[in-house]
Amino acid sequence: MNKRKARSSRRDQARIGESNSALGKEPWYKRTWVIVSTTACALGFILVNGPQMLSNARIIPDQVRETVASFKSWLYEDSEWTGSWSASPEAYADISDMQLSDIDMQLTIWASQGNIDGTIATSAICNAVPFNSYLLLRGEVSGDTAQVIVWDVWTGQPFVDIRLP
């Protein structure tokens, strides 16, 4: 009978061990090694890669801004809008046949990320305002067109404010 009791007690202990491991009750030393090894690996990773991680944290925002600016410049075709234009063509032999306007005008535009800044200069502006030979230009690109405001400030007051569609 003792043999039966010994067998049944071993079976009971095996069942108890199976039920404890099924319930997630592992011995303390097994859980400690998991925590210790995870902490040691994390600490080693931080010590080895810490300076690079901090450097990347400083560099990433600047790189994101630069990438967004490049994308906007490409999207709004800044290189196509930037330049200087005048009403007097060069290298044409028969300018009178072209029937151009008599207004002597020069338009200079700087485009950046869909925003336009520039100047408009004419001989009429030079005659009207002796110290300032141009008007300022500011606007935004929308598709193939730009909405701009032409303005200038003279003695602290708006000298010209023209809104063009």
Solvent accessible surface area in square Angstrom, and as a share of the most:
residue,aa,sasa,rsa
1,M,169,0.76
2,N,121,0.62
3,K,151,0.64
4,R,177,0.65
5,K,128,0.54
6,A,36,0.28
7,R,133,0.48
8,S,51,0.33
9,S,52,0.33
10,R,160,0.58
11,R,139,0.51
12,D,67,0.35
13,Q,125,0.55
14,A,56,0.44
15,R,150,0.55
16,I,102,0.52
17,G,38,0.37
18,E,118,0.53
19,S,53,0.34
20,N,58,0.30
21,S,77,0.49
22,A,87,0.67
23,L,128,0.64
24,G,52,0.50
25,K,135,0.57
26,E,85,0.38
27,P,57,0.36
28,W,180,0.63
29,Y,105,0.40
30,K,104,0.44
31,R,129,0.47
32,T,57,0.33
33,W,169,0.59
34,V,97,0.56
35,I,115,0.58
36,V,73,0.42
37,S,56,0.36
38,T,85,0.50
39,T,81,0.47
40,A,60,0.47
41,C,97,0.58
42,A,52,0.40
43,L,102,0.51
44,G,32,0.30
45,F,116,0.48
46,I,92,0.47
47,L,130,0.64
48,V,118,0.68
49,N,50,0.26
50,G,10,0.10
51,P,97,0.61
52,Q,108,0.48
53,M,87,0.39
54,L,118,0.59
55,S,27,0.18
56,N,58,0.30
57,A,64,0.50
58,R,166,0.61
59,I,82,0.41
60,I,98,0.50
61,P,61,0.39
62,D,76,0.39
63,Q,93,0.41
64,V,83,0.48
65,R,153,0.56
66,E,109,0.49
67,T,91,0.53
68,V,71,0.41
69,A,28,0.22
70,S,69,0.44
71,F,111,0.46
72,K,82,0.35
73,S,38,0.25
74,W,179,0.63
75,L,93,0.46
76,Y,73,0.28
77,E,98,0.44
78,D,12,0.06
79,S,96,0.62
80,E,126,0.57
81,W,56,0.20
82,T,62,0.36
83,G,25,0.24
84,S,70,0.45
85,W,115,0.40
86,S,65,0.42
87,A,34,0.26
88,S,65,0.42
89,P,35,0.22
90,E,151,0.68
91,A,114,0.88
92,Y,124,0.47
93,A,106,0.82
94,D,86,0.44
95,I,80,0.41
96,S,99,0.64
97,D,104,0.54
98,M,78,0.35
99,Q,164,0.73
100,L,79,0.39
101,S,75,0.48
102,D,147,0.76
103,I,113,0.57
104,D,88,0.46
105,M,70,0.31
106,Q,88,0.39
107,L,39,0.19
108,T,25,0.14
109,I,16,0.08
110,W,138,0.48
111,A,15,0.12
112,S,65,0.42
113,Q,64,0.28
114,G,4,0.04
115,N,81,0.41
116,I,1,0.01
117,D,60,0.31
118,G,5,0.04
119,T,28,0.16
120,I,27,0.14
121,A,30,0.24
122,T,22,0.13
123,S,60,0.39
124,A,71,0.55
125,I,24,0.12
126,C,57,0.34
127,N,129,0.66
128,A,73,0.57
129,V,7,0.04
130,P,103,0.65
131,F,179,0.75
132,N,25,0.13
133,S,52,0.33
134,Y,87,0.33
135,L,15,0.08
136,L,54,0.27
137,L,9,0.05
138,R,135,0.49
139,G,11,0.10
140,E,111,0.50
141,V,11,0.06
142,S,62,0.40
143,G,65,0.62
144,D,138,0.72
145,T,88,0.51
146,A,20,0.16
147,Q,118,0.52
148,V,21,0.12
149,I,61,0.31
150,V,5,0.03
151,W,71,0.25
152,D,11,0.05
153,V,77,0.44
154,W,89,0.31
155,T,117,0.68
156,G,62,0.59
157,Q,119,0.53
158,P,98,0.62
159,F,85,0.35
160,V,35,0.20
161,D,79,0.41
162,I,77,0.39
163,R,166,0.60
164,L,82,0.41
165,P,145,0.91
